[in-house]
């Protein structure tokens, strides 16, 4: 069986090699589309944006960035400049991401991109500012049984000896590196969290052991911003997906955090609508 595949995201190809990067999944595409809708205020009547500076931490194949760009073009056309920044510890992953982002740039989906080989746990101290940050770290203990589609994935993308360490480093980074503005013009961060089908933030090793305190970790070191967050738990295709959504706003914004009262997914999204990646991407994007 070939390890190579192509995920079709609304007509945009995302190449992957499941021995070099984690195979892109349904939830990644949904979260990218949701991030675009949040960023452009689509749940609140829409807002104008001149640029979208995206950071995908642990970029892998770059599926989130391509899906975000596709959704953005569908929402606002070419009026917004999209620049993708991606980091990964794996040079194999960066080579695949480079191919996918080069294809996206050639098709006019993005305006530019920059990739960096780094261990984000050791290099999260830069002063760059982004409008959207996406983070999907490895969080399974070595030896945890994988779903069939992820068997054979590179271990660095799924296993870690210290799951909470990733969140302890990157969540504060997100709080301090998202752009700010009057609500809803701030930046948005999305972090994938372990679902109840595997190790859970709430019961196995993080929350109950007092190792991860989201409100404290999301308290910015900078005095120009406040950050609000919400944890969501969503089932798709009878599988659990959990994620935290963060939004930054100016400290004097009275309406900051309003989006946290918006339901996700929208009520008309049902598990039965989406049977596989192909139907998902064609329907949503």
Buried (B, 14 or more C-beta within 10 A) or exposed (E): EEEEBEBBBBEBBBBBBBEBBBBBBBBBBBBBBBBBBBBBBBBBEEBEBEEBBBBBBBBBBBBBBBBBBBBBBEBBEEEBEBBBBBBBBBEBBBBBBBBBBEBBBEBEBBBEBEBEEBEBBEEBEEEEBBBBBBBBBBBBBEEEEEEEEBEEBBEBBBBBEEBBBBBBBBBBBBBBBBBBBBBBBBBBBBBBBBBBEBBBBBEBBBBEEEBBEBEEBBBBEEEEBBBBBBBBEBEBBEBBBBBBBBBBBBEEBEEBBBBBEEEBBEEEBEEEEBEEBEEBBEEBB
